[in-house]
C-alpha cells in the first residue's frame, strides 16, 4: 500500500479525478459569479443555449449545438487547438452508435462501430463520464457541449497521506484533500442538450 503504484493509492487517485469531474460539471451547469467583488450571480443560459428535441443524442442535436457555438463565434474552425468538447454518458454513446448518419461510411471516416465509441464527430471530442456525474432530471440527461478553453477547473492546494490507524487495528488509510472549483469563462461558449433516457 505504501508504494505510489499500489492499487489502493491508484484507486484513491482515480477517486480524486472523479471528484474533479464532478466539481467541473456541477459548476459549469450551476451558478457562476462575476463582478468587481465576485458576487453577481450568472445562471446557465437555458433560453439561448439549450436544445431539447425530446429524444436521445443524435447528429441533429450535435449540429444544432455546433451551429449555436459557431454563431456565437466561440471557436476557430481552422485552429486544431480550438476544439469542442461533448460530455456524454454510455447511453448517449449508444444513441450515437445507432444514428444512421453516424454509422454511414460516406459521412463518417472513423470506425466507431468497430471501436464501440465515438472519438470525434462534427468537430466534437467526446468525453464519456459515469452517469452518476452527469445531471439527470425526470429521465432527461443534460449533455454539455462547450469550447474547451472556456471551461476552467481551478485546483488549489492538494495533499495526500498514507498512514497507519492504530485505533483501527493498524489498517492503512489513504487520505486526499484538495480545494477546487470551476467556472465558465464565456457564457456563449456552452450549450446544454437535453437527452431523453426514457
N, C-alpha and C positions, 0 to 999 in steps of 0.2 A: 504494500500500500504506500510506503514512503517514497517509492520511485515515481517521478513525474509521468512516466509512461504506463503506470499501472491502470487497470480497468477502472478502479474506483476514482482515481484522480481524473482520468479521461471522461468518465461519466459526469463528474462534477463540472468539468469544463464545458461539456455539451449542455448541461443544465443552465449554466450561466449564459451560453449562446441563445438558448430558447428564451430566457428571461429578457435578453436584449431584443429579440424578435418581438416579444410580447409588448415591451415598452414602446418600441418603434411603431408598431401598428396601432396600439391604443392611442398614442399621442398624435399620430398622423390623422386618424379619424376624429380625434377629440378636439377640445378647445385649445387653441394656441393663444399666446399673449403677445401684444406689441405695444408700442407707445414708449414715451420717454422713461416711464417707470416700470414698463413691462406689465401693466395691469389692465390694459384694454383687451377684452375678450374678442377672439376671432373664431367663429364657428366654421366647420367644414361647409363649403358652398354647395348644398344639395340642390339649389334651384337651377344653377347653371352647369354644374359638374357632376350630375348623376344620370345614369342610364338605367331604365327599368322596363324591359320588354316582356317581362313575365315568364321567361324561360331560363334555360341553362346558358352557359357561356358558349357563344358561337362566334364565327368570323364577323357576323353583322355587328355585334356589340363591340368587338375589338376595333372594327373600322370606325364606328361612331366615336369611341374613346380617342382613337388616333386623330380623327378629324377635330375634335374639341381641343386637344393638345396642340395640334398644328395651327388652328385658328387663333389660339392664344399665344402663338409664337414662343412655345416653351422649349423647343428643341431645334437643332440644326440638322436637317436630313443628310447633309454632306459630311458631318463630323461623326466618325465612328465612336468617339468617346462621349457623345452627347445622346446616350441611349435612353430607351424607355423600359420600364420595369412593370410587370404584371404579377401581383401576388395572388396565388391560387391555392386551392386545396386539391386533393386527389379527385374529388367529384368534378371540379371544373376541368381538370386534365382529361377525365373520361368524357365529358361533354365535347371537348375539342377533338378528341380522337374519333368521335362519332360524327363529326361535321364533315359533310361531303366535300366542301371546298378545301378543308384542311387535309383530307385524305388524297385529293386529286394530285397526281404527279405533274400535271400541267401547271398547277398554281403553287405547288409547294416542293421545294427541292430537298428538304430534309426527309429522312425516313423515320418519321415519328411513330408510325405504327410498328415498325420493326423494333425501335428503341423503347417504345411504350411510354414515351414522354415527349412533350414539345420542348424545344430548346429556344427557338426564335421563330416568330411569326408576325408579319406586319410591322416589323421593327421592334417588337416587344421581346425582351428576355424574360422568361418565366421563372419565378421563384416559388417553389411549392413548399408550403408550410403545413404543419399539423393543423387539422380542422379546429382544434381547441383554441388556437391562437387567432384565427380569422373570425371577425364578428359575424354572428348569425342572429336573426330575429324572425320568428314565425316561418321557419323553413326557407328563409331568404338569406343567402350568404352575401356579404359585402366583399367584392373583389376590388382591389385598389390598383389603379394604373397611374404611373407618375414618371416624370422626368427624373432620372436617377440623381442628378446633382442638386435637386430641390428638396430632398429629404435629408435631414441631418440627425444623426444619433450622437449625442454628446456623452462621452464616458469620462467620469471624474475619477476619483481615487478608487482603486480596486486592490483587493488583497485576498490571499488565500492562505489558510493554515491547515496543517495536518498535525493532530495531536492525539495523545492517549487520554482516555477519560477514566481515571481511577474510580470515579463514582459509578461507572458502568462496566465493571469487570475488565478494565483496561482495553475496552474496544477503541478502535481508531475512528476519529471524527475528522472529516474533511469539511472545511467551512470556507465559504467565499462571501465576500461582501463588496458592494460597489455602489456608486452613485451614478445614475444615468437619467437621461431624458431625451426627448426628440421633438422636432418641430418641422413645420412646413415653411420653406423659405419664400415660396411664391404660391399663393392660393390657386392661381390659374393652372398650375402645373400638376394638379391632382384630379383624377376622375374616379368616381365610385360606380361600379357596375353591380346592380342588384341581380343575383342569380338564384333562381328558384331551385330548391333541392327537394321539392315535393314529389 
